[in-house]
């Protein structure tokens, strides 16, 4: 039953979201505290908002994890350099090009090239690969290769890269510094601004359930992504890995992560919001449920199976041994069940793809609004 002061705050926040007014931290806290009937109302409005902006299309992206080498030592990640038990690999240019061709032949219009922060994959090497993909294949290219120099980002963009995903992980600078030794949130955000300045469609994102994370910091995550004008928002649960210092910590709660996804859709109505693989890792039907709570993108793993088990950011990864064709068939069936279909375009950011004034006007309130 919805009553009392908390219920009134929730209803007020939901009403603001329905008219697409910028949501404050207090509004977001009211949404994130939703329980039972309130949570169902939150999910329903998030799904309505997704449909208003994206119709019944869900974009399926093909992700290629081409290197699991990483110089960073993040406390939460299985690729951390301190994990000496991990069998490392690095795909060469020819192999990466062949996997890209296979993914494009299956119909993927976006390829996501992802790796750890691998110093052997220099800016020049990666730019050459991007250029080769763009010249030969009719696809958009998203990069997720971590923190690089501005010169590298510029070289990737010149080579044809369309998008860059650089998750900020947490808006709490103290927690960020604790989880990523030697790094700072301010430097991470500086790089996000570089990407925006260079013309990338830019993605940020956070993990839910990190040790030491607060409800307030999660609300600030959503405000931060609004402030940087994120075109994509990667949100998923924290999953402890046995070869990291956080191995004994509790993982992120699935039900609460769904609420964060829904709140993200209302706070950032026009962003591309993936139903992340991590959702399936904590619950078999996780991505399926996320697609009913505001998500409109699914990343399907087209990395060769013999590499996939070694790209262990977190354990118990979903579809570890499923070939791309099987994954496609599975999600085609999921989408049909939900009355949706796979998008046939590149799935660019709405600010670039939208041609009608209705969407343009709808986008304007949240793209320029300050933190309240």
C-alpha positions, 0 to 999 in steps of 0.5 A: 500500500502506498501511503505516508511521507515516503509514499507521497515522495515516490508519487511525486518523483514518479509524476516528475519522471512521467513528464520528463522533468529532471529528477533530483537526488531526492527524487531518485532516492524515493524511486530507489526505495520503492517496494512491492506495488511501488516497484511494479509502478516504477518498472511499468513506467520505465518500460513505457518510457523505453517504448516511447523513445525506442518503440519495440526495437531492441539493439543486439550488439556483438561483443569481441573480447580480444585481450585479457591482459590488464595493467590495472589492479582494480579490487573487483575485477578478475582481469586485474594484474594481481591475478597470476592464476589467469591464463592470458591471451591476446588476439592478433589483427588477422584473428580479430578481423576474421571474428569481426567478419563472422559477426557482421555476417550474422547481421550485427550492425554494431561490434563492441571491441573490449579488452583489459588495459593492454599496453601491447595494444597500442594506439596505432595498432588498435587504430589500424584494426578499427580502420580495417573493420570500418573499410571492409564491414558495414558496422558501427564500432564501439570501443571499451579498452579503458583509460587511454591518452587523448592522442589515442582517443583521437586516433581511434576516432579518426580511424572510424570508431563511433562510440566509447564505453568508459564506465565510471563505476561509482560517483563516490570519489573515496570509494573509487580510489579505494577500489581502483588503486592509483586512480581517481574519479576526477581523472576518469571523468576528465577522460569522459569529457575528452571523449565527448569533445572528440565527438564519440557517442559516449557511455558511462556506467556503474556497478550495484552492490559494491562494498561501501556503496550507499544509496545516495552514491547510486543516485549520484551515479545517475546524476553524474551520467546525466551531467556528462551527457551519456549516450549509453549507461552500463549498469549491472550487479557487482559479482565477487571474483574468487581471485580478487581481494573482494572475494568474500564480499556480498554481491549486488542484489538482483531485484535492487539492480532492476530498480536502478535500471528502471530509475536510470531509464526515467532519469536518462530517458533517451540513453541506450541502456543494456540488459547486461550479461552480469544480470544473467550471471546472477539469475538465469532470466536476468536479461529477460527481466531487465528488458521489461524494466527499461533496457533496450540493448543486449550484448551478445558474446561473439568472442571465440569460445576457447577465449571466452572462459579466460575473459573472467571479469566475474565468475559464472558468466552467462552463455559461456559456451553458446555460439553466437548463432544460438545466442541470437536465436535465444534472444530473437525468441525472447524479444518475440515473446515480449512483443519486440524485435531486433533493431536493423540499424546501427543503434546510434545515439538518439541525439544523432539518429532522431530526426523528429522534433518530438524526440528532440524536445523530449531529450532537451530537459535531461541533457542540460539540467544541473544537479539539484 
